């Protein structure tokens, strides 16, 4: 069975995990947290995810005892399309 690296970043969490033969070998996550009462602005969330993703992938591969060459495929979430805000 293939070994798949999964990536998720559609909301305030960003994650990387590895699955083989239907078994989760690793699952690493990092959460972007705002002060109470504040929402999640796309810019800061995107920066958080960019800063964390590579480290999460490296950790997920390490947890699974794998190297990048051992990955057969990549699966990822595709969040909602972001468009610039405009005033009505």
ROLONU-521516 format. One record per residue: residue in one letter; x, y, z of N, C-alpha, C in turn. Coordinates in Angstrom, 2 decimals. Layout:
<rovexs>
ROVEX  residuo    neast   nnorth      nup   caeast  canorth     caup    ceast   cnorth      cup
ROVEX        A        X        Y        Z        X        Y        Z        X        Y        Z
...
</rovexs>
This chain:
<rovexs>
ROVEX  residuo    neast   nnorth      nup   caeast  canorth     caup    ceast   cnorth      cup
ROVEX        X     0.84    -1.18     0.00     0.00     0.00     0.00     0.89     1.25     0.00
ROVEX        X     0.37     2.31    -0.58     1.16     3.55    -0.62     1.27     4.21     0.75
ROVEX        X     2.32     4.97     0.87     2.54     5.79     2.06     2.23     7.22     1.66
ROVEX        X     1.32     7.86     2.40     0.81     9.18     2.02     1.11    10.19     3.12
ROVEX        X     1.62    11.34     2.71     1.80    12.49     3.59     0.56    13.36     3.44
ROVEX        X    -0.12    13.62     4.55    -1.31    14.46     4.53    -1.01    15.82     5.13
ROVEX        X    -1.51    16.87     4.48    -1.31    18.24     4.93    -2.67    18.90     5.12
ROVEX        X    -2.82    19.65     6.21    -4.09    20.32     6.49    -3.79    21.72     6.99
ROVEX        X    -4.52    22.69     6.49    -4.31    24.06     6.93    -5.48    24.95     6.58
ROVEX        X    -6.69    24.41     6.62    -7.85    25.17     6.15    -8.45    26.10     7.19
ROVEX        X    -8.01    26.01     8.43    -8.56    26.88     9.47    -7.41    27.36    10.35
ROVEX        X    -7.62    27.43    11.67    -6.57    27.95    12.53    -5.53    26.89    12.90
ROVEX        X    -5.73    25.64    12.52    -4.74    24.59    12.75    -4.04    24.26    11.44
ROVEX        X    -2.76    23.92    11.57    -2.00    23.42    10.42    -1.42    22.08    10.87
ROVEX        X    -1.43    21.11     9.96    -0.98    19.80    10.38    -0.33    19.01     9.26
ROVEX        X     0.44    18.01     9.68     1.08    17.08     8.76     1.03    15.70     9.40
ROVEX        X     0.68    14.72     8.61     0.61    13.36     9.12     0.97    12.37     8.04
ROVEX        X     1.26    11.15     8.46     1.63    10.10     7.52     0.72     8.89     7.76
ROVEX        X     0.21     8.33     6.67    -0.66     7.15     6.72    -0.09     6.08     5.79
ROVEX        X    -0.11     4.84     6.27     0.30     3.70     5.44    -0.63     2.54     5.75
ROVEX        X    -1.14     1.91     4.73    -2.04     0.75     4.90    -3.22     1.08     5.81
ROVEX        X    -3.73     2.31     5.72    -4.87     2.71     6.53    -4.54     2.96     7.99
ROVEX        X    -3.28     2.95     8.33    -2.84     3.17     9.70    -2.13     4.51     9.82
ROVEX        X    -2.50     5.30    10.80    -1.86     6.60    11.03    -0.52     6.36    11.72
ROVEX        X     0.55     6.76    11.05     1.89     6.61    11.61     2.32     7.83    12.39
ROVEX        X     1.78     8.99    12.02     2.11    10.23    12.72     1.03    11.26    12.44
ROVEX        X     0.92    12.21    13.36    -0.08    13.27    13.22     0.38    14.47    14.05
ROVEX        X     1.01    15.42    13.41     1.54    16.62    14.07     0.68    17.82    13.74
ROVEX        X     0.43    18.69    14.74    -0.39    19.88    14.52     0.18    21.07    15.28
ROVEX        X    -0.15    22.25    14.77     0.14    23.51    15.47    -1.10    24.39    15.31
ROVEX        X    -1.47    25.07    16.39    -2.69    25.88    16.39    -2.34    27.35    16.51
ROVEX        X    -2.95    28.15    15.64    -2.83    29.61    15.72    -3.89    30.09    16.71
ROVEX        X    -3.46    30.81    17.74    -4.36    31.28    18.78    -4.35    32.80    18.81
ROVEX        X    -5.55    33.39    18.82    -5.68    34.84    18.92    -6.09    35.19    20.34
ROVEX        X    -5.95    36.47    20.71    -6.45    36.89    22.02    -7.96    36.66    22.10
ROVEX        X    -8.50    36.42    23.29    -9.95    36.22    23.43   -10.74    37.36    22.80
ROVEX        X   -11.78    37.00    22.07   -12.65    37.99    21.46   -12.22    38.46    20.08
ROVEX        X   -11.08    37.98    19.60   -10.59    38.35    18.28   -10.80    37.19    17.32
ROVEX        X   -11.10    37.51    16.08   -11.27    36.48    15.06    -9.95    36.12    14.41
ROVEX        X   -10.03    35.27    13.42    -8.84    34.82    12.70    -8.73    35.57    11.38
ROVEX        X    -7.78    36.49    11.30    -7.54    37.23    10.07    -6.67    36.37     9.15
ROVEX        X    -6.98    36.35     7.85    -6.24    35.48     6.92    -4.72    35.72     6.93
ROVEX        X    -4.28    36.97     7.00    -2.84    37.25     6.95    -2.05    36.59     8.07
ROVEX        X    -2.41    36.86     9.33    -1.67    36.23    10.43    -1.77    34.70    10.44
ROVEX        X    -2.93    34.17    10.09    -3.08    32.71    10.06    -2.17    32.12     8.98
ROVEX        X    -2.13    32.74     7.81    -1.27    32.26     6.72     0.20    32.30     7.12
ROVEX        X     0.62    33.38     7.78     2.01    33.48     8.23     2.33    32.36     9.22
ROVEX        X     1.43    32.15    10.17     1.62    31.08    11.15     1.82    29.74    10.44
ROVEX        X     0.93    29.43     9.50     1.00    28.16     8.81     2.31    28.02     8.02
ROVEX        X     2.72    29.09     7.34     3.99    29.05     6.58     5.17    28.80     7.51
ROVEX        X     5.15    29.43     8.68     6.26    29.29     9.62     6.32    27.90    10.24
ROVEX        X     5.20    27.24    10.39     5.13    25.96    11.10     5.18    24.72    10.21
ROVEX        X     4.75    24.83     8.95     4.50    23.63     8.14     5.73    22.76     7.92
ROVEX        X     6.86    23.33     7.53     8.04    22.51     7.24     8.48    21.74     8.48
ROVEX        X     8.48    22.38     9.63     8.85    21.69    10.87     7.89    20.56    11.20
ROVEX        X     6.59    20.78    10.93     5.60    19.73    11.17     5.82    18.54    10.24
ROVEX        X     6.13    18.82     8.98     6.39    17.74     8.02     7.62    16.94     8.46
ROVEX        X     8.69    17.64     8.83     9.90    16.96     9.28     9.62    16.11    10.52
ROVEX        X     8.85    16.65    11.47     8.51    15.91    12.68     7.63    14.70    12.37
ROVEX        X     6.66    14.87    11.48     5.77    13.76    11.12     6.56    12.63    10.46
ROVEX        X     7.47    12.98     9.56     8.31    11.96     8.93     9.18    11.27     9.98
ROVEX        X     9.76    12.05    10.88    10.58    11.48    11.94     9.80    10.54    12.85
ROVEX        X     8.59    10.95    13.24     7.74    10.10    14.08     7.45     8.77    13.40
ROVEX        X     7.27     8.81    12.08     6.95     7.61    11.31     8.20     6.80    10.95
ROVEX        X     9.38     7.35    11.22    10.62     6.66    10.87    10.87     6.62     9.37
ROVEX        X    10.44     7.68     8.68    10.54     7.72     7.22    11.37     8.90     6.74
ROVEX        X    11.78     8.82     5.47    12.45     9.92     4.78    11.51    10.43     3.70
ROVEX        X    11.76    11.62     3.16    10.90    12.12     2.08    10.79    11.14     0.91
ROVEX        X    11.86    10.43     0.60    11.84     9.48    -0.52    10.89     8.31    -0.29
ROVEX        X    10.48     8.07     0.96     9.56     6.97     1.28     8.10     7.32     1.01
ROVEX        X     7.81     8.58     0.73     6.44     9.03     0.51     6.03     8.76    -0.94
ROVEX        X     4.87     8.12    -1.10     4.36     7.80    -2.44     3.40     8.86    -2.97
ROVEX        X     2.77     9.60    -2.09     1.81    10.61    -2.53     1.55    11.62    -1.43
ROVEX        X     0.95    12.73    -1.83     0.62    13.80    -0.89    -0.86    14.11    -1.04
ROVEX        X    -1.54    14.21     0.10    -2.95    14.61     0.13    -3.04    15.90     0.93
ROVEX        X    -3.96    16.79     0.53    -4.06    18.06     1.24    -5.49    18.57     1.18
ROVEX        X    -5.82    19.41     2.15    -7.12    20.07     2.12    -7.00    21.31     1.26
ROVEX        X    -8.07    21.62     0.58    -8.14    22.86    -0.18    -9.26    23.67     0.46
ROVEX        X    -8.87    24.68     1.19    -9.86    25.51     1.88   -10.61    26.40     0.92
ROVEX        X   -11.47    27.19     1.50   -12.24    28.15     0.69   -11.30    29.12     0.00
ROVEX        X   -11.67    29.51    -1.20   -10.87    30.49    -1.94   -10.94    31.82    -1.23
ROVEX        X    -9.80    32.43    -1.05    -9.75    33.74    -0.39    -9.71    34.82    -1.45
ROVEX        X   -10.60    35.76    -1.31   -10.64    36.90    -2.23   -10.44    38.17    -1.42
ROVEX        X    -9.86    39.19    -2.03    -9.70    40.45    -1.31   -11.06    41.00    -0.88
ROVEX        X   -11.08    41.57     0.30   -12.32    42.19     0.78   -12.55    43.49     0.02
ROVEX        X   -13.79    43.79    -0.25   -14.11    45.06    -0.89   -15.28    45.69    -0.14
ROVEX        X   -15.32    46.99    -0.14   -16.42    47.70     0.50   -17.62    47.67    -0.43
ROVEX        X   -18.83    47.50     0.14   -20.03    47.48    -0.72   -20.30    48.81    -1.37
</rovexs>
